[in-house]
């Protein structure tokens, strides 16, 4: 039996408890967040500071450069504006066309015996060109002449008999029918005689065709058939080609918008000068006058054809040559003329640098009326006698000091120009239809002071 002491509960072994560390994750995260914010603020302040310092340095350098530039004179070239007139030209691409082109063919069949011309030489009307064997046609002529002589003798005999029969009939010796038969025989022979004469004329005509002569004045091309060959009247190719080049024509086209201005001048019997330039439109070749315009407009291109005539005494124009025609249509008066390089273009339009007070420049907004060659005609904005800058504008601003030097030939005479096209601009003038200025390189300013 167990004693009570034995049943007493025994004390359990003592458990050693470890202290639980406090939760510090929340405050640590908060401190880390503020740290990142502080770092970003410091970076932003640094960027702002350095940008401001750099901008101040740039402004200071620009101000120093501007002050330095304002204190020194810019060397430029100047020209004096003049008053004068400028012509208005219409320009079109044309083709030189011979006034007359003749392809020589043979009217008869035969062998070429002689060639009288040299390739490329100029011939006159009536000059011999080719000789064809004429012996067969000479024989035909002699045959026709022999038949004519035979029928002439027969006609003479029939006429004498008809006279005798008329006398016998009047005396009542023969009946009237016999007399009428003899008279009819005489008349038949008269018809045969006319036919023989026609045969003679035809043989003479064929004989003349054996001697081929030039029908016009012109230049001979290359020989198409050599001597010794047999030619036929039915041959498709000719013997040679002759082109008349004195005078010579040029057919060119212009836009239909320009037709009324030209047609109005033609109705007034005005002779419009036309100048022919080479394919590059740089060298003048010949001068002539407008002859006429076509009677219809080409609907596929919206252009109409014109024909100008040129004397071409120096043979500068050649058939089928491409040329540029400058047609003088009108003339503008009372313009202020300056060299084309003096004209500038900016956001506010066209302007020039005008010399003021001798050593400074001032910007003048101008209105362009006409551009012709290397000069420009102005409607407003500048007065004749004022000087404009033609070279060295890149470093100029309104009020800049300059060191001016006169440009050789700064004020070209309008009469000495050979402008390619004429263009009217601006509201002050009524533009001629379709007139346009030729493209050119211009200096543009980014901003206008």
Secondary structure, 3 states (H helix, E strand, C coil): CCCHHHHCCCCCCCCCCCCCCCCCHHHHHHHHHHHHHHHHHHHHHHHHHHHHHHHHHHHHHHHHHHHHHHHCCEEEEEEECEEEEEEEEEEEEEEEEEEEEEEECCCCCEEEEEECCCCCCEECCCCEEEEECCHHHHHHHHHHHHHHHHHHHHHHHHHHHHHHHHHHHHHCCCCHHHHHHHHHHHHHHHHHHHHHHHHHHHHHHHHHHCEEECCCCEEECCCCCCCCCEECCCCCCCCEEEEEEEEEEEEEEEEHHHHHHHHHHHHCCCCCEEEEECCCCCCEEEEEEEEEEEEEEECCCCEEEEEEEECCCCCCCCCCCEEEEEEEEEEEEEEEEEEHHHCEEECCEEEEEEEECCCEEEEEECEEEEEECCEEEEEECCCCCCEEEEECHHHCCCCCEEEEEECCCCCCCHHHCCCCCCCCCCCCCCCCCCCCCCCCCCCECCCCC
